[in-house]
Amino acid sequence: MPSVKTMKKPVVRQRASDDPDPFFATTLARGLEILGAFRPGDDGLSNSVLATRTGLSRPTISRLTNTLSQLGYLGRDERGLYLLGTHILRVAYPLLAQLRIRQVARPVMREFAEQAKGTVSIGTVDGVDALYLETTRLISVPDYVPDIGFSLPLVRSAMGRALLAMQPAERRRELVARIRRETPDAWKQFGKATEKSIEQCAKRGFCASLGDFRSQIHAVAAPLVTLRNGSVLAINCGIEAYRLRPGQLEDEFGPRLVAVAASIRASDTTTAREAA
């Protein structure tokens, strides 16, 4: 019988991730976390900042930023700081190109934006946020520059609430549970308004947000389409509050936005079916 000294201890292999899925690629997930750590206005990030934002170790960050740089997903400036690389646009373009509804909607969105003197955008769900896929901007507010890729919380925006209203009941319950888990303060503050907006969407075909995301911006949003893959798109219009007469947002612009959404759907029958 081998002595205690010669007995080998069993090798304990640690999982690289807490995810129970054996096919979950942790390294890939960490690389995507790094890309997702960049925010609008960032003027280059160091490995230490990326480590702070992602919670990953410095050695892991160093390996991944080096790999992402070689692949063109990251670049470096003269200070050695990392910036997002243009190769990301090559990856995103096929998705945007598939959404032909964006091209169909542009002239209608532009016309409505000019009439309302506001910003009209199309968005979809991204986690607990709404993500813009197309936008026509006629207003400029400090710290509010909506564009493709711009995101805003589902519960704090008319766009987000319309997207929640479009979800099948079970999926909506899952999203609300995730919102309450990940952003409990936001749900505590805006949960009741969100539930009211979902009811308003069901009754009137649109919902409103009176400065819940930006105090100076009031907005209406309406369901647009459900894509063949099940993703939902909504359309919104944000207007500076001082431009609006009392009641005008919901009495005038809400119903007109519903008509705009119907017009876009009627013009694009190949990529989407009408949202229920």
Secondary structure, DSSP 8 states (H G I E B T S, - for coil): ---TTT---------S-S---TT--HHHHHHHHHHHT--TT---B-HHHHHHHH---HHHHHHHHHHHHHTTSEEE-TTS-EEE-THHHHHHHHHHHH-THHHHHHHHHHHHHHHHTSEEEEEEEETTEEEEEEEEE---BTTB---TT-EEEGGGSHHHHHHHHHS-HHHHHHHHHHHHHH-HHHHHHHHHHHHHHHHHHHHHS-EEEESSSSTTEEEEEEEEEEETTS-EEEEEEEEEGGG--TTHIIIIIHHHHHHHHHHHHHH--SSEEE--
